[in-house]
Amino acid sequence: AGGTFPLTAKGSDVTGVPAALAVVGLAALVAVFAVRRAGRFAVAGLLALSGAGIVAAALAGVSDGSALDEKAARATGDTSATVAALTHTGWPYVAAVGGVLILLAGVLALRYGRLWPAMSGRYERGAQRPRRTARPVDPERPEEMWKALDRGEDPTGT
């Protein structure tokens, strides 16, 4: 009663928002190269917003003591127990720097994304592209003779 004891809380106990937005940012970072035109603009906006959200959530979690207050109430059995002194590691700031980098990637994609090449439509369904014409067959070449045999033709007969 009235004593002090140390409590610790993980970052995910305080808020899971930065981790969730980091996954969204990673997916958007990959997708920004896979889409074209308006889709690229939308994905780049999502990338920038997820970076801004990571920064805001990480910095808001620095001074949030509610997770430790909840642990103190659970440890003591007193619902009015609170944390008197709050210290933290540098990880919220590392998360904020990561969020700034994701935000910067989103802003760069918004600004310069229209100039970037898009993925090829080569393997998309219904892509109409001209077919290469076959080179003329030279019956004297050995590989052509084998291909004729594979087709069931007699390459020696005329």
N, CA, C and O atoms as a DFTB+ gen file, in Angstrom:
632 C
 N C O
     1  1       0.846      -1.183       0.000
     2  2       0.000       0.000       0.000
     3  2       0.882       1.233       0.000
     4  3       1.711       1.413       0.891
     5  1       0.706       2.057      -0.971
     6  2       1.478       3.286      -1.064
     7  2       2.878       3.072      -1.582
     8  3       3.625       4.041      -1.718
     9  1       3.272       1.842      -1.877
    10  2       4.631       1.554      -2.356
    11  2       4.744       1.767      -3.862
    12  3       3.751       1.953      -4.565
    13  1       5.946       1.735      -4.314
    14  2       6.178       1.877      -5.751
    15  2       6.821       0.603      -6.279
    16  3       7.587      -0.049      -5.570
    17  1       6.520       0.259      -7.483
    18  2       7.157      -0.865      -8.147
    19  2       7.159      -0.590      -9.653
    20  3       6.255       0.064     -10.175
    21  1       8.172      -1.090     -10.336
    22  2       8.289      -0.803     -11.768
    23  2       7.326      -1.644     -12.609
    24  3       7.106      -2.823     -12.334
    25  1       6.770      -1.023     -13.617
    26  2       5.913      -1.695     -14.590
    27  2       6.450      -1.399     -15.983
    28  3       6.997      -0.327     -16.240
    29  1       6.288      -2.342     -16.854
    30  2       6.707      -2.121     -18.240
    31  2       5.551      -2.455     -19.173
    32  3       4.710      -3.304     -18.878
    33  1       5.536      -1.769     -20.294
    34  2       4.533      -2.033     -21.329
    35  2       5.220      -1.995     -22.681
    36  3       6.099      -1.167     -22.923
    37  1       4.811      -2.898     -23.554
    38  2       5.346      -2.903     -24.902
    39  2       4.633      -1.822     -25.718
    40  3       3.573      -1.325     -25.336
    41  1       5.239      -1.479     -26.839
    42  2       4.626      -0.488     -27.726
    43  2       3.268      -0.934     -28.239
    44  3       2.372      -0.111     -28.427
    45  1       3.111      -2.230     -28.466
    46  2       1.821      -2.729     -28.938
    47  2       0.754      -2.660     -27.852
    48  3      -0.439      -2.676     -28.155
    49  1       1.176      -2.582     -26.571
    50  2       0.215      -2.387     -25.487
    51  2      -0.332      -0.964     -25.507
    52  3      -1.489      -0.724     -25.161
    53  1       0.513      -0.031     -25.914
    54  2       0.096       1.371     -25.965
    55  2      -0.795       1.600     -27.170
    56  3      -1.915       2.091     -27.030
    57  1      -0.309       1.248     -28.355
    58  2      -1.106       1.381     -29.576
    59  2      -0.562       0.452     -30.640
    60  3       0.651       0.276     -30.755
    61  1      -1.437      -0.134     -31.405
    62  2      -1.040      -1.003     -32.507
    63  2      -1.121      -0.304     -33.845
    64  3      -0.861      -0.911     -34.884
    65  1      -1.479       0.969     -33.829
    66  2      -1.687       1.719     -35.069
    67  2      -0.417       1.829     -35.913
    68  3      -0.491       1.575     -37.115
    69  1       0.750       2.193     -35.355
    70  2       1.924       2.301     -36.218
    71  2       2.284       1.000     -36.936
    72  3       2.670       1.024     -38.105
    73  1       2.163      -0.109     -36.260
    74  2       2.486      -1.393     -36.894
    75  2       1.500      -1.714     -38.012
    76  3       1.899      -2.180     -39.079
    77  1       0.216      -1.467     -37.772
    78  2      -0.791      -1.738     -38.794
    79  2      -0.597      -0.826     -40.006
    80  3      -0.703      -1.271     -41.149
    81  1      -0.313       0.442     -39.752
    82  2      -0.090       1.370     -40.865
    83  2       1.214       1.076     -41.593
    84  3       1.333       1.369     -42.783
    85  1       2.182       0.510     -40.908
    86  2       3.430       0.125     -41.580
    87  2       3.170      -0.998     -42.580
    88  3       3.765      -1.014     -43.657
    89  1       2.296      -1.927     -42.238
    90  2       1.940      -2.997     -43.170
    91  2       1.209      -2.413     -44.379
    92  3       1.476      -2.801     -45.517
    93  1       0.292      -1.486     -44.132
    94  2      -0.412      -0.812     -45.229
    95  2       0.583      -0.052     -46.097
    96  3       0.504      -0.095     -47.324
    97  1       1.513       0.638     -45.461
    98  2       2.521       1.390     -46.210
    99  2       3.409       0.490     -47.042
   100  3       3.753       0.837     -48.172
   101  1       3.786      -0.655     -46.508
   102  2       4.610      -1.594     -47.257
   103  2       3.859      -2.122     -48.477
   104  3       4.423      -2.213     -49.567
   105  1       2.589      -2.468     -48.289
   106  2       1.791      -2.945     -49.416
   107  2       1.619      -1.850     -50.467
   108  3       1.693      -2.120     -51.666
   109  1       1.390      -0.622     -50.021
   110  2       1.227       0.492     -50.960
   111  2       2.537       0.796     -51.672
   112  3       2.528       1.171     -52.845
   113  1       3.643       0.643     -50.993
   114  2       4.947       0.895     -51.609
   115  2       5.208      -0.083     -52.749
   116  3       5.779       0.294     -53.773
   117  1       4.799      -1.315     -52.579
   118  2       4.956      -2.300     -53.648
   119  2       3.932      -2.051     -54.758
   120  3       4.249      -2.153     -55.943
   121  1       2.702      -1.723     -54.357
   122  2       1.627      -1.552     -55.337
   123  2       1.793      -0.303     -56.195
   124  3       1.270      -0.256     -57.308
   125  1       2.496       0.697     -55.712
   126  2       2.627       1.935     -56.480
   127  2       3.352       1.688     -57.800
   128  3       3.156       2.440     -58.754
   129  1       4.174       0.662     -57.872
   130  2       4.870       0.345     -59.114
   131  2       4.047      -0.559     -60.021
   132  3       4.356      -0.696     -61.205
   133  1       3.010      -1.171     -59.481
   134  2       2.215      -2.120     -60.253
   135  2       1.014      -1.483     -60.935
   136  3       0.452      -2.066     -61.862
   137  1       0.615      -0.309     -60.497
   138  2      -0.590       0.315     -61.058
   139  2      -0.209       1.457     -61.993
   140  3       0.941       1.895     -62.035
   141  1      -1.192       1.919     -62.731
   142  2      -0.973       2.998     -63.695
   143  2      -1.906       4.165     -63.398
   144  3      -2.903       4.007     -62.693
   145  1      -1.588       5.305     -63.922
   146  2      -2.371       6.543     -63.958
   147  2      -3.063       6.868     -62.638
   148  3      -2.401       7.123     -61.633
   149  1      -4.392       6.858     -62.642
   150  2      -5.170       7.260     -61.459
   151  2      -4.959       6.299     -60.297
   152  3      -4.971       6.713     -59.137
   153  1      -4.766       5.030     -60.601
   154  2      -4.494       4.048     -59.545
   155  2      -3.194       4.349     -58.835
   156  3      -3.102       4.210     -57.616
   157  1      -2.191       4.760     -59.584
   158  2      -0.907       5.108     -58.979
   159  2      -1.068       6.329     -58.080
   160  3      -0.486       6.383     -56.997
   161  1      -1.847       7.298     -58.519
   162  2      -2.084       8.492     -57.712
   163  2      -2.801       8.132     -56.407
   164  3      -2.452       8.647     -55.345
   165  1      -3.796       7.252     -56.486
   166  2      -4.536       6.842     -55.286
   167  2      -3.654       6.054     -54.327
   168  3      -3.693       6.278     -53.117
   169  1      -2.859       5.134     -54.863
   170  2      -1.985       4.321     -54.010
   171  2      -0.898       5.191     -53.383
   172  3      -0.537       4.989     -52.224
   173  1      -0.374       6.157     -54.142
   174  2       0.638       7.063     -53.596
   175  2       0.037       7.920     -52.480
   176  3       0.706       8.196     -51.484
   177  1      -1.216       8.341     -52.640
   178  2      -1.891       9.076     -51.571
   179  2      -2.061       8.230     -50.325
   180  3      -1.870       8.710     -49.208
   181  1      -2.424       6.961     -50.519
   182  2      -2.545       6.044     -49.382
   183  2      -1.201       5.843     -48.696
   184  3      -1.133       5.748     -47.471
   185  1      -0.136       5.779     -49.483
   186  2       1.207       5.639     -48.937
   187  2       1.575       6.846     -48.079
   188  3       2.100       6.695     -46.976
   189  1       1.300       8.027     -48.586
   190  2       1.602       9.250     -47.830
   191  2       0.756       9.335     -46.556
   192  3       1.259       9.703     -45.495
   193  1      -0.515       8.997     -46.666
   194  2      -1.387       9.052     -45.479
   195  2      -0.974       8.031     -44.424
   196  3      -1.044       8.317     -43.229
   197  1      -0.546       6.852     -44.849
   198  2      -0.112       5.867     -43.858
   199  2       1.163       6.334     -43.156
   200  3       1.330       6.102     -41.958
   201  1       2.061       6.990     -43.889
   202  2       3.261       7.544     -43.253
   203  2       2.919       8.623     -42.243
   204  3       3.476       8.656     -41.145
   205  1       1.998       9.506     -42.616
   206  2       1.579      10.564     -41.685
   207  2       0.893       9.970     -40.452
   208  3       1.080      10.458     -39.338
   209  1       0.106       8.927     -40.655
   210  2      -0.558       8.267     -39.531
   211  2       0.428       7.593     -38.590
   212  3       0.237       7.608     -37.373
   213  1       1.474       7.005     -39.142
   214  2       2.503       6.377     -38.308
   215  2       3.186       7.424     -37.438
   216  3       3.387       7.212     -36.242
   217  1       3.540       8.547     -38.039
   218  2       4.199       9.621     -37.284
   219  2       3.292      10.109     -36.162
   220  3       3.728      10.236     -35.017
   221  1       2.030      10.384     -36.490
   222  2       1.097      10.903     -35.487
   223  2       0.861       9.897     -34.359
   224  3       0.863      10.272     -33.187
   225  1       0.660       8.630     -34.703
   226  2       0.384       7.625     -33.674
   227  2       1.607       7.358     -32.811
   228  3       1.482       7.172     -31.600
   229  1       2.793       7.336     -33.423
   230  2       4.008       7.070     -32.642
   231  2       4.290       8.201     -31.669
   232  3       4.645       7.958     -30.516
   233  1       4.134       9.434     -32.126
   234  2       4.397      10.561     -31.238
   235  2       3.303      10.740     -30.190
   236  3       3.576      11.219     -29.089
   237  1       2.081      10.363     -30.516
   238  2       1.005      10.423     -29.518
   239  2       1.199       9.349     -28.452
   240  3       0.830       9.547     -27.294
   241  1       1.773       8.222     -28.835
   242  2       1.994       7.143     -27.881
   243  2       3.127       7.402     -26.910
   244  3       3.234       6.714     -25.894
   245  1       3.982       8.383     -27.198
   246  2       5.109       8.690     -26.317
   247  2       4.626       9.111     -24.933
   248  3       5.184       8.679     -23.924
   249  1       3.610       9.937     -24.879
   250  2       3.148      10.452     -23.583
   251  2       1.918       9.727     -23.057
   252  3       1.357      10.123     -22.035
   253  1       1.494       8.676     -23.740
   254  2       0.299       7.944     -23.326
   255  2       0.664       6.961     -22.221
   256  3       1.426       6.021     -22.445
   257  1       0.125       7.178     -21.045
   258  2       0.387       6.303     -19.904
   259  2      -0.781       5.408     -19.564
   260  3      -0.759       4.744     -18.527
   261  1      -1.806       5.367     -20.405
   262  2      -3.004       4.596     -20.077
   263  2      -2.731       3.087     -20.019
   264  3      -3.340       2.378     -19.218
   265  1      -1.825       2.600     -20.860
   266  2      -1.504       1.168     -20.805
   267  2      -0.840       0.817     -19.476
   268  3      -1.127      -0.228     -18.892
   269  1       0.046       1.689     -18.999
   270  2       0.688       1.428     -17.708
   271  2      -0.292       1.620     -16.546
   272  3      -0.216       0.900     -15.551
   273  1      -1.208       2.582     -16.664
   274  2      -2.233       2.746     -15.632
   275  2      -3.085       1.482     -15.524
   276  3      -3.434       1.047     -14.426
   277  1      -3.415       0.899     -16.679
   278  2      -4.199      -0.333     -16.677
   279  2      -3.425      -1.482     -16.041
   280  3      -3.996      -2.278     -15.296
   281  1      -2.136      -1.570     -16.330
   282  2      -1.304      -2.619     -15.716
   283  2      -1.165      -2.391     -14.216
   284  3      -1.163      -3.350     -13.445
   285  1      -1.050      -1.125     -13.788
   286  2      -0.948      -0.829     -12.358
   287  2      -2.236      -1.208     -11.648
   288  3      -2.195      -1.756     -10.546
   289  1      -3.371      -0.927     -12.256
   290  2      -4.654      -1.289     -11.648
   291  2      -4.794      -2.802     -11.553
   292  3      -5.302      -3.321     -10.559
   293  1      -4.344      -3.508     -12.586
   294  2      -4.413      -4.959     -12.561
   295  2      -3.459      -5.557     -11.525
   296  3      -3.807      -6.522     -10.844
   297  1      -2.256      -4.986     -11.404
   298  2      -1.251      -5.527     -10.487
   299  2      -1.625      -5.289      -9.032
   300  3      -1.358      -6.133      -8.177
   301  1      -2.240      -4.151      -8.744
   302  2      -2.558      -3.827      -7.352
   303  2      -3.967      -4.212      -6.959
   304  3      -4.267      -4.342      -5.772
   305  1      -4.831      -4.394      -7.936
   306  2      -6.230      -4.663      -7.616
   307  2      -6.990      -3.393      -7.284
   308  3      -8.170      -3.468      -6.942
   309  1      -6.371      -2.250      -7.370
   310  2      -6.981      -0.954      -7.085
   311  2      -7.250      -0.259      -8.418
   312  3      -6.316       0.044      -9.160
   313  1      -8.501      -0.010      -8.717
   314  2      -8.846       0.588     -10.012
   315  2      -8.398       2.048     -10.116
   316  3      -8.351       2.593     -11.219
   317  1      -8.075       2.677      -9.015
   318  2      -7.647       4.076      -9.068
   319  2      -6.117       4.202      -9.112
   320  3      -5.595       5.317      -9.080
   321  1      -5.399       3.085      -9.186
   322  2      -3.933       3.135      -9.230
   323  2      -3.474       3.726     -10.559
   324  3      -3.985       3.377     -11.623
   325  1      -2.503       4.625     -10.473
   326  2      -1.957       5.259     -11.680
   327  2      -0.430       5.216     -11.639
   328  3       0.177       4.880     -10.622
   329  1       0.152       5.557     -12.746
   330  2       1.604       5.597     -12.860
   331  2       2.065       7.000     -12.508
   332  3       1.528       7.983     -13.018
   333  1       3.065       7.092     -11.630
   334  2       3.545       8.405     -11.196
   335  2       4.612       8.950     -12.140
   336  3       4.613      10.147     -12.430
   337  1       5.506       8.118     -12.618
   338  2       6.588       8.576     -13.493
   339  2       6.614       7.679     -14.729
   340  3       6.499       6.457     -14.639
   341  1       6.767       8.317     -15.865
   342  2       6.735       7.587     -17.125
   343  2       8.036       7.817     -17.883
   344  3       8.410       8.953     -18.175
   345  1       8.702       6.743     -18.188
   346  2       9.889       6.817     -19.045
   347  2       9.684       5.861     -20.207
   348  3       8.889       4.925     -20.117
   349  1      10.395       6.095     -21.288
   350  2      10.243       5.235     -22.454
   351  2      11.570       5.121     -23.191
   352  3      12.509       5.881     -22.952
   353  1      11.614       4.163     -24.082
   354  2      12.803       3.947     -24.899
   355  2      12.726       4.841     -26.142
   356  3      11.810       5.654     -26.272
   357  1      13.655       4.690     -27.016
   358  2      13.667       5.492     -28.239
   359  2      12.852       4.906     -29.379
   360  3      12.798       5.491     -30.461
   361  1      12.215       3.759     -29.158
   362  2      11.489       3.113     -30.238
   363  2      10.340       3.932     -30.799
   364  3      10.112       3.858     -32.006
   365  1       9.597       4.707     -30.015
   366  2       8.567       5.543     -30.643
   367  2       9.156       6.528     -31.652
   368  3       8.537       6.835     -32.671
   369  1      10.353       7.015     -31.355
   370  2      10.987       7.959     -32.279
   371  2      11.509       7.242     -33.525
   372  3      11.504       7.809     -34.617
   373  1      11.955       6.007     -33.360
   374  2      12.371       5.214     -34.521
   375  2      11.160       4.957     -35.422
   376  3      11.263       5.040     -36.646
   377  1      10.026       4.646     -34.816
   378  2       8.799       4.449     -35.592
   379  2       8.395       5.737     -36.300
   380  3       7.934       5.703     -37.441
   381  1       8.567       6.875     -35.626
   382  2       8.231       8.157     -36.241
   383  2       9.146       8.453     -37.428
   384  3       8.685       8.976     -38.442
   385  1      10.416       8.133     -37.319
   386  2      11.347       8.327     -38.436
   387  2      10.961       7.422     -39.601
   388  3      10.994       7.848     -40.756
   389  1      10.601       6.194     -39.308
   390  2      10.116       5.286     -40.357
   391  2       8.864       5.830     -41.022
   392  3       8.705       5.724     -42.238
   393  1       7.970       6.417     -40.222
   394  2       6.767       7.027     -40.778
   395  2       7.094       8.212     -41.674
   396  3       6.453       8.414     -42.704
   397  1       8.100       8.999     -41.277
   398  2       8.521      10.130     -42.114
   399  2       9.071       9.621     -43.440
   400  3       8.810      10.221     -44.483
   401  1       9.822       8.532     -43.420
   402  2      10.352       7.968     -44.661
   403  2       9.228       7.465     -45.567
   404  3       9.278       7.659     -46.781
   405  1       8.224       6.827     -44.988
   406  2       7.080       6.362     -45.771
   407  2       6.294       7.550     -46.307
   408  3       5.836       7.528     -47.449
   409  1       6.134       8.592     -45.486
   410  2       5.466       9.808     -45.939
   411  2       6.232      10.434     -47.102
   412  3       5.628      10.849     -48.092
   413  1       7.545      10.503     -46.987
   414  2       8.370      11.057     -48.057
   415  2       8.247      10.230     -49.339
   416  3       8.179      10.790     -50.433
   417  1       8.219       8.905     -49.208
   418  2       8.040       8.042     -50.383
   419  2       6.690       8.302     -51.042
   420  3       6.587       8.319     -52.269
   421  1       5.661       8.504     -50.231
   422  2       4.337       8.808     -50.785
   423  2       4.300      10.142     -51.493
   424  3       3.694      10.265     -52.558
   425  1       4.946      11.151     -50.910
   426  2       4.978      12.475     -51.542
   427  2       5.762      12.415     -52.856
   428  3       5.352      13.012     -53.852
   429  1       6.872      11.706     -52.861
   430  2       7.645      11.553     -54.096
   431  2       6.847      10.804     -55.163
   432  3       6.906      11.151     -56.343
   433  1       6.111       9.790     -54.753
   434  2       5.285       9.051     -55.708
   435  2       4.148       9.912     -56.231
   436  3       3.772       9.801     -57.397
   437  1       3.595      10.777     -55.373
   438  2       2.553      11.687     -55.841
   439  2       3.114      12.690     -56.844
   440  3       2.468      13.016     -57.840
   441  1       4.301      13.165     -56.575
   442  2       4.903      14.200     -57.421
   443  2       5.457      13.635     -58.721
   444  3       5.199      14.190     -59.789
   445  1       6.212      12.544     -58.654
   446  2       6.917      12.040     -59.824
   447  2       6.368      10.722     -60.363
   448  3       6.893      10.200     -61.346
   449  1       5.341      10.182     -59.754
   450  2       4.834       8.869     -60.147
   451  2       4.333       8.800     -61.570
   452  3       4.417       7.746     -62.200
   453  1       3.816       9.888     -62.088
   454  2       3.306       9.870     -63.460
   455  2       4.428       9.722     -64.478
   456  3       4.184       9.344     -65.624
   457  1       5.659      10.018     -64.065
   458  2       6.804       9.903     -64.968
   459  2       7.439       8.518     -64.954
   460  3       8.238       8.196     -65.833
   461  1       7.095       7.702     -63.972
   462  2       7.697       6.386     -63.830
   463  2       7.077       5.405     -64.809
   464  3       5.897       5.525     -65.140
   465  1       7.855       4.435     -65.278
   466  2       7.265       3.433     -66.162
   467  2       6.348       2.500     -65.376
   468  3       6.546       2.266     -64.184
   469  1       5.355       1.981     -66.063
   470  2       4.420       1.048     -65.436
   471  2       4.837      -0.373     -65.770
   472  3       5.652      -0.599     -66.664
   473  1       4.279      -1.312     -65.055
   474  2       4.552      -2.709     -65.363
   475  2       3.983      -3.031     -66.733
   476  3       3.002      -2.426     -67.166
   477  1       4.586      -3.959     -67.391
   478  2       4.180      -4.338     -68.732
   479  2       2.822      -5.024     -68.717
   480  3       2.495      -5.761     -67.786
   481  1       2.052      -4.779     -69.734
   482  2       0.771      -5.461     -69.888
   483  2       0.919      -6.754     -70.655
   484  3      -0.072      -7.315     -71.123
   485  1       2.123      -7.231     -70.791
   486  2       2.421      -8.398     -71.599
   487  2       1.643      -9.632     -71.162
   488  3       1.205     -10.416     -72.003
   489  1       1.471      -9.809     -69.879
   490  2       0.833     -11.027     -69.393
   491  2      -0.618     -10.815     -68.976
   492  3      -1.225     -11.705     -68.381
   493  1      -1.165      -9.677     -69.271
   494  2      -2.558      -9.420     -68.923
   495  2      -3.475     -10.116     -69.908
   496  3      -3.127     -10.297     -71.075
   497  1      -4.631     -10.500     -69.439
   498  2      -5.600     -11.176     -70.272
   499  2      -6.138     -10.194     -71.314
   500  3      -6.429      -9.039     -71.002
   501  1      -6.261     -10.653     -72.516
   502  2      -6.832      -9.842     -73.578
   503  2      -5.888      -8.800     -74.137
   504  3      -6.321      -7.939     -74.902
   505  1      -4.645      -8.844     -73.792
   506  2      -3.697      -7.861     -74.311
   507  2      -3.450      -8.156     -75.783
   508  3      -2.945      -9.224     -76.130
   509  1      -3.801      -7.225     -76.638
   510  2      -3.594      -7.395     -78.064
   511  2      -2.256      -6.792     -78.437
   512  3      -2.044      -5.586     -78.313
   513  1      -1.372      -7.633     -78.888
   514  2      -0.076      -7.158     -79.328
   515  2       0.304      -7.932     -80.568
   516  3      -0.093      -9.086     -80.732
   517  1       1.053      -7.320     -81.421
   518  2       1.400      -8.006     -82.663
   519  2       2.290      -9.215     -82.396
   520  3       3.175      -9.184     -81.540
   521  1       2.036     -10.262     -83.140
   522  2       2.825     -11.479     -83.021
   523  2       4.031     -11.392     -83.948
   524  3       3.972     -10.781     -85.015
   525  1       5.101     -12.004     -83.527
   526  2       6.280     -12.068     -84.397
   527  2       6.006     -13.036     -85.530
   528  3       5.351     -14.062     -85.347
   529  1       6.508     -12.700     -86.687
   530  2       6.381     -13.632     -87.805
   531  2       7.542     -14.615     -87.734
   532  3       8.665     -14.258     -87.377
   533  1       7.247     -15.835     -88.077
   534  2       8.273     -16.872     -88.017
   535  2       9.272     -16.672     -89.153
   536  3       8.910     -16.251     -90.251
   537  1      10.518     -16.978     -88.872
   538  2      11.527     -16.854     -89.913
   539  2      11.372     -18.025     -90.871
   540  3      10.880     -19.087     -90.491
   541  1      11.788     -17.830     -92.091
   542  2      11.627     -18.914     -93.065
   543  2      12.432     -20.153     -92.654
   544  3      13.525     -20.055     -92.095
   545  1      11.865     -21.292     -92.944
   546  2      12.473     -22.558     -92.561
   547  2      13.518     -22.941     -93.606
   548  3      13.250     -22.924     -94.807
   549  1      14.696     -23.282     -93.134
   550  2      15.772     -23.768     -93.996
   551  2      15.839     -25.285     -93.810
   552  3      16.306     -25.755     -92.773
   553  1      15.374     -26.062     -94.807
   554  2      15.317     -27.517     -94.620
   555  2      16.686     -28.182     -94.496
   556  3      16.760     -29.351     -94.117
   557  1      17.751     -27.485     -94.799
   558  2      19.088     -28.064     -94.716
   559  2      19.683     -27.990     -93.306
   560  3      20.702     -28.623     -93.030
   561  1      19.062     -27.233     -92.431
   562  2      19.592     -27.109     -91.073
   563  2      19.225     -28.356     -90.269
   564  3      18.094     -28.834     -90.358
   565  1      20.157     -28.881     -89.493
   566  2      19.888     -30.127     -88.747
   567  2      18.713     -30.012     -87.779
   568  3      17.938     -30.958     -87.643
   569  1      18.569     -28.873     -87.106
   570  2      17.473     -28.766     -86.140
   571  2      16.115     -28.764     -86.821
   572  3      15.126     -29.205     -86.236
   573  1      16.058     -28.267     -88.060
   574  2      14.796     -28.293     -88.802
   575  2      14.449     -29.726     -89.200
   576  3      13.277     -30.103     -89.241
   577  1      15.461     -30.505     -89.487
   578  2      15.224     -31.919     -89.833
   579  2      14.648     -32.671     -88.632
   580  3      13.743     -33.493     -88.784
   581  1      15.172     -32.388     -87.451
   582  2      14.658     -33.034     -86.245
   583  2      13.231     -32.583     -85.957
   584  3      12.394     -33.391     -85.553
   585  1      12.955     -31.320     -86.160
   586  2      11.586     -30.825     -85.939
   587  2      10.615     -31.483     -86.909
   588  3       9.484     -31.799     -86.542
   589  1      11.058     -31.691     -88.156
   590  2      10.205     -32.372     -89.129
   591  2       9.936     -33.807     -88.690
   592  3       8.823     -34.310     -88.841
   593  1      10.950     -34.458     -88.151
   594  2      10.748     -35.818     -87.640
   595  2       9.762     -35.829     -86.472
   596  3       8.933     -36.732     -86.355
   597  1       9.863     -34.817     -85.609
   598  2       8.929     -34.721     -84.477
   599  2       7.496     -34.547     -84.946
   600  3       6.565     -35.042     -84.311
   601  1       7.318     -33.846     -86.056
   602  2       5.978     -33.647     -86.602
   603  2       5.472     -34.870     -87.357
   604  3       4.304     -34.932     -87.741
   605  1       6.356     -35.839     -87.567
   606  2       5.955     -37.060     -88.273
   607  2       6.212     -36.980     -89.764
   608  3       5.707     -37.810     -90.521
   609  1       6.972     -36.016     -90.193
   610  2       7.271     -35.865     -91.622
   611  2       8.596     -36.555     -91.932
   612  3       9.434     -36.759     -91.054
   613  1       8.755     -36.902     -93.189
   614  2      10.002     -37.500     -93.639
   615  2      10.845     -36.381     -94.257
   616  3      10.536     -35.912     -95.352
   617  1      11.914     -35.946     -93.564
   618  2      12.691     -34.821     -94.076
   619  2      13.533     -35.187     -95.313
   620  3      14.026     -34.299     -96.008
   621  1      13.691     -36.453     -95.579
   622  2      14.492     -36.835     -96.748
   623  2      13.644     -36.961     -97.995
   624  3      14.182     -36.926     -99.102
   625  1      12.372     -37.103     -97.859
   626  2      11.489     -37.261     -99.011
   627  2      11.148     -35.925     -99.645
   628  3      11.064     -34.906     -98.960
   629  1      10.959     -35.933    -100.917
   630  2      10.599     -34.719    -101.628
   631  2       9.311     -34.883    -102.365
   632  3       8.853     -33.949    -103.024
